[in-house]
Amino acid sequence: AAPGPRSYTTLRDEAVKLFNSLQQLESERDPVPLMQGVLQTCLDLPPLVDEIYCQLVKQTTEPAAPGGQGDLHYWQLLTCMSCTFLPSPPVLRFLRFHLDRQSRFPASEMAKYACFIREALGKTKGRECVPSLEEILVLMRRQEMICTVHCPGAPACSVAISSHTTAEESPSVAFVSPQVARELVSRLGLSQSPNLFALYEQSRRREQPVASATLLADVLTRFE
């Protein structure tokens, strides 16, 4: 299940706890729940976002084992952070400088993560929910998620979405992102239809249209 409400102490104490979590991340065999916990704390306590960014930059600067498991876990968490939060302008400048330094080793995994993070930072506007466990897994591989859309009178359609895909309006399909819209309109044979269509989220308790600015990744997290 997605993380629920938590109780916190002081920001200083929580920052120490997060630092301990990052240390644990180096040797964690399954880092995904720990990463999600760090992200949830940052969502609940925004002043700690800059702190985590700075700690991750420090941990990925001249690591003891470049490209090792611990180093990659830090880069993977940094990837998740970049798709969830924007740091303050001074920390963002510091982070971009750190990312640019990875270009010295263009074939390395670290350089590939740095490139992905740089692009993500240009699209991230803030999240309503932290990434789901599934989203974290695909971000660790720098891939897109597969979203299943159920269409009345037609088979379900699977479409790829990123952490930044929103349900923006398009000329032919309301509430569906251009990326998702093109896929669905094509598969349902509706390219010439003058009608408008809406993307809904449905659970056992409610059914409602997805607002135009909603990130589809946040919808999937709520379902998790």
C-alpha positions as CSV (number, residue, x, y, z in Angstrom):
1,A,0.0,0.0,0.0
2,A,1.1,3.6,-0.5
3,P,2.6,5.2,2.6
4,G,0.1,6.5,5.1
5,P,0.1,9.4,7.5
6,R,3.2,9.6,9.7
7,S,4.2,11.3,12.9
8,Y,7.4,13.3,12.8
9,T,9.8,14.9,15.4
10,T,12.0,17.9,14.7
11,L,13.4,18.7,11.3
12,R,16.9,18.2,12.7
13,D,16.0,14.7,14.0
14,E,14.3,13.8,10.8
15,A,17.3,14.9,8.8
16,V,19.5,12.6,10.9
17,K,17.1,9.7,10.3
18,L,17.2,10.4,6.5
19,F,21.0,10.4,6.6
20,N,20.9,7.0,8.3
21,S,18.5,5.7,5.7
22,L,20.9,6.8,3.0
23,Q,23.7,5.0,4.7
24,Q,21.5,1.9,4.8
25,L,20.7,2.3,1.1
26,E,24.2,1.4,0.2
27,S,23.8,-2.3,1.2
28,E,20.1,-2.7,0.9
29,R,19.1,-5.7,-1.4
30,D,15.7,-4.3,-2.0
31,P,16.1,-0.5,-1.9
32,V,12.6,0.4,-3.3
33,P,10.6,0.6,0.0
34,L,13.5,2.6,1.6
35,M,13.5,5.0,-1.3
36,Q,9.8,5.4,-1.1
37,G,10.1,6.2,2.6
38,V,12.7,8.9,2.0
39,L,10.5,10.4,-0.7
40,Q,7.4,10.3,1.6
41,T,9.3,12.2,4.3
42,C,10.4,14.8,1.8
43,L,6.8,15.2,0.6
44,D,5.6,15.6,4.2
45,L,8.5,17.8,5.3
46,P,9.4,20.1,2.3
47,P,12.3,21.8,4.1
48,L,14.2,18.5,3.9
49,V,14.1,18.3,0.1
50,D,17.2,20.5,-0.3
51,E,18.9,18.5,2.5
52,I,18.4,15.2,0.7
53,Y,19.6,16.6,-2.6
54,C,22.8,17.9,-1.0
55,Q,23.4,14.6,0.7
56,L,22.9,12.6,-2.5
57,V,25.3,14.9,-4.4
58,K,27.8,14.4,-1.7
59,Q,27.4,10.6,-1.7
60,T,27.7,10.5,-5.5
61,T,30.9,12.6,-5.6
62,E,34.0,10.5,-5.8
63,P,32.4,7.4,-4.3
64,A,34.6,4.6,-3.0
65,A,33.3,2.2,-5.6
66,P,32.1,4.1,-8.7
67,G,29.3,2.2,-10.5
68,G,29.0,-0.2,-7.6
69,Q,25.7,-1.2,-6.0
70,G,25.7,1.5,-3.4
71,D,26.7,4.2,-5.9
72,L,23.9,3.2,-8.3
73,H,21.3,3.1,-5.5
74,Y,22.2,6.7,-4.7
75,W,21.9,7.7,-8.4
76,Q,18.6,5.8,-8.6
77,L,17.2,7.7,-5.6
78,L,18.5,11.0,-7.1
79,T,16.5,10.0,-10.2
80,C,13.3,9.5,-8.2
81,M,13.9,12.8,-6.4
82,S,14.3,14.6,-9.7
83,C,10.9,13.3,-10.9
84,T,9.2,14.3,-7.6
85,F,10.7,17.5,-6.2
86,L,12.5,20.6,-7.5
87,P,15.2,21.9,-5.1
88,S,15.6,25.6,-4.3
89,P,17.4,27.7,-7.0
90,P,20.8,27.6,-5.3
91,V,20.7,23.9,-4.8
92,L,19.5,23.4,-8.3
93,R,22.5,25.2,-9.7
94,F,24.8,23.1,-7.5
95,L,23.0,19.9,-8.7
96,R,23.2,20.9,-12.4
97,F,27.0,21.4,-12.0
98,H,27.3,18.0,-10.4
99,L,25.3,16.4,-13.2
100,D,27.4,18.2,-15.8
101,R,30.6,16.7,-14.3
102,Q,29.4,13.2,-15.2
103,S,29.9,14.0,-18.9
104,R,33.6,13.2,-18.4
105,F,32.6,9.5,-18.5
106,P,29.8,9.5,-21.2
107,A,29.6,5.7,-21.4
108,S,29.1,5.2,-17.6
109,E,25.8,4.4,-15.9
110,M,26.3,7.5,-13.8
111,A,26.4,9.7,-16.9
112,K,23.2,8.1,-18.2
113,Y,21.4,8.8,-14.9
114,A,22.8,12.3,-14.9
115,C,21.3,12.9,-18.4
116,F,17.9,11.4,-17.4
117,I,17.9,13.6,-14.2
118,R,18.8,16.8,-16.1
119,E,15.9,16.2,-18.5
120,A,13.5,15.4,-15.6
121,L,14.4,18.6,-13.7
122,G,13.1,20.6,-16.7
123,K,9.7,18.9,-16.5
124,T,9.1,18.4,-12.7
125,K,6.6,20.7,-11.1
126,G,5.8,18.9,-7.9
127,R,3.8,15.8,-7.0
128,E,0.6,15.2,-5.1
129,C,1.9,11.7,-4.2
130,V,5.3,10.1,-4.0
131,P,6.1,7.6,-6.8
132,S,4.5,4.2,-6.4
133,L,6.6,1.1,-5.9
134,E,6.1,0.3,-9.6
135,E,7.1,3.8,-10.7
136,I,10.3,3.7,-8.6
137,L,11.2,0.4,-10.2
138,V,10.9,1.8,-13.7
139,L,12.7,5.0,-12.8
140,M,15.6,2.9,-11.5
141,R,15.9,1.6,-15.0
142,R,15.2,5.0,-16.6
143,Q,12.1,3.6,-18.3
144,E,8.4,4.5,-18.7
145,M,5.5,2.9,-16.9
146,I,2.8,1.0,-18.7
147,C,-0.7,2.3,-17.9
148,T,-3.8,0.3,-18.6
149,V,-6.8,2.3,-19.8
150,H,-10.2,0.5,-19.8
151,C,-12.4,1.7,-22.6
152,P,-16.2,1.0,-22.8
153,G,-17.1,-1.4,-25.5
154,A,-13.4,-2.0,-26.4
155,P,-10.5,-4.0,-25.0
156,A,-8.2,-2.4,-22.5
157,C,-5.4,-0.4,-24.0
158,S,-1.9,-0.3,-22.6
159,V,0.0,2.9,-23.1
160,A,3.4,4.1,-21.9
161,I,3.6,7.2,-19.6
162,S,6.3,9.0,-17.8
163,S,6.4,10.6,-14.3
164,H,5.5,13.9,-16.1
165,T,2.5,12.8,-18.2
166,T,-0.5,14.9,-17.3
167,A,-4.1,14.7,-18.3
168,E,-4.0,17.9,-20.3
169,E,-6.7,18.7,-22.8
170,S,-5.9,18.2,-26.4
171,P,-8.0,19.3,-29.5
172,S,-9.7,15.9,-29.9
173,V,-9.8,14.4,-26.4
174,A,-10.5,16.3,-23.2
175,F,-8.6,15.3,-20.1
176,V,-6.3,12.9,-21.9
177,S,-2.7,13.8,-22.4
178,P,-1.7,14.2,-26.1
179,Q,0.5,11.1,-25.7
180,V,-2.3,9.0,-24.3
181,A,-4.9,10.6,-26.6
182,R,-3.1,9.7,-29.8
183,E,-2.7,6.1,-28.7
184,L,-6.4,5.7,-27.6
185,V,-7.9,7.5,-30.5
186,S,-5.9,5.4,-33.0
187,R,-6.8,2.1,-31.3
188,L,-10.5,2.9,-31.0
189,G,-10.9,4.2,-34.6
190,L,-12.0,7.6,-33.4
191,S,-9.6,9.8,-35.3
192,Q,-12.4,11.5,-37.3
193,S,-14.8,11.8,-34.4
194,P,-15.9,15.3,-33.4
195,N,-16.7,14.1,-29.8
196,L,-14.8,14.8,-26.7
197,F,-13.8,12.0,-24.4
198,A,-12.8,12.0,-20.7
199,L,-10.3,9.9,-18.8
200,Y,-11.8,8.7,-15.5
201,E,-10.3,7.1,-12.4
202,Q,-12.6,4.5,-10.7
203,S,-12.3,2.8,-7.4
204,R,-14.8,0.8,-5.2
205,R,-15.9,4.0,-3.6
206,R,-15.9,6.6,-6.3
207,E,-15.6,7.4,-10.0
208,Q,-14.4,10.8,-11.2
209,P,-12.8,12.5,-14.2
210,V,-9.1,13.1,-14.0
211,A,-8.5,16.9,-13.9
212,S,-6.4,18.3,-16.7
213,A,-3.3,19.2,-14.6
214,T,-3.3,15.8,-12.8
215,L,-0.2,13.7,-13.2
216,L,-1.2,10.2,-14.2
217,A,1.6,8.8,-12.1
218,D,-0.2,10.3,-9.0
219,V,-3.4,8.5,-10.0
220,L,-1.6,5.2,-10.2
221,T,0.0,5.8,-6.8
222,R,-3.4,6.3,-5.3
223,F,-4.5,3.0,-6.7
224,E,-1.4,1.3,-5.3
